[in-house]
Amino acid sequence: MATLRLGDTAPDFTAVTSEGTLNFYDYLGDGWGILFSHPADFTPVCTTELGTAAKFKDEFDKRNVKMMALSVDGAESHKEWIKDINETQQTVVNFPIIADEDRKVSDLYDMIHPNANDTLTVRSVFIIGSDKKVKLILTYPASTGRNFYELLRVVDSLQLTANHKVATPANWKNGEKVVVSPAIPTEEAKQIFSRGVEEVKPYLRLTPDPTA
Ligand code: BEZ
C-alpha cells in the first residue's frame, strides 16, 4: 500500500489480539488511539515498553486515548509473554496486542522496513484522532525504546491545538505558554486570548495555555 501520511484516514482492520478478535474502529469508538508496533515477543526492550505503556494507561484514559500494540507473533505467544511483562515490570498489561502473524496490519501501516529487517516490524507509533485521521507518525529502530512521556506530551499538544487557535513550542508541556497560530493577526489574537498576548516578534506571539 501507499505510505501513510499525516492527515490520511487510518486504515481499519479486524485482527486477532491477546484479548480476542477486535475491529480497530469499534475498539477506538469515538475516542483517540495509539497503535504501536514491536519487533517480536520475548525481547527485552519491548518488554520494558509494554510494561511502561500499561503503567501509563490511566493517563491515556484521561485523554480518551486507547492503546493497541502489535507484534508479529501469535496470540498464544503474546499471552505467555504478557505473564513475563507483568512479572518483570510489576504491572498488568491492560490493552490488546495484535497477533500479526500474517503481517496484514504491519503491511497496512507500513511497519516493516526491509532495509532494517525484512521480517520484523520496526517501532512505529501512530496517533489517530477521534476523526480517524492520522495525527502523528514516529518510527524508531528496534534498538531504541520509546519515550511514553513524549507520547503523552504530543497527545496533549494535538488535543489542545485541535480545539484552540494555538501551536505548542519546543519542549512544551501541559500548562506552559503556547504560541498563537500564525494565521491570526495580533489584534484579533488579543480579542480571542483575553489572558494576554505577548508579542515577541510580529510572527512570534505567546499566550497562556487556554486550558490551564
Ligand atoms: C528488543 O525489543 O529488545 C529488541 C528487539 C529486536 C532487536 C533489538 C532489540
Residues whose N, C-alpha, C, O or C-beta is under 5 A from the ligand:
A	BS01	BEZ	P39 T43 P44 V45 C46 A142 S143
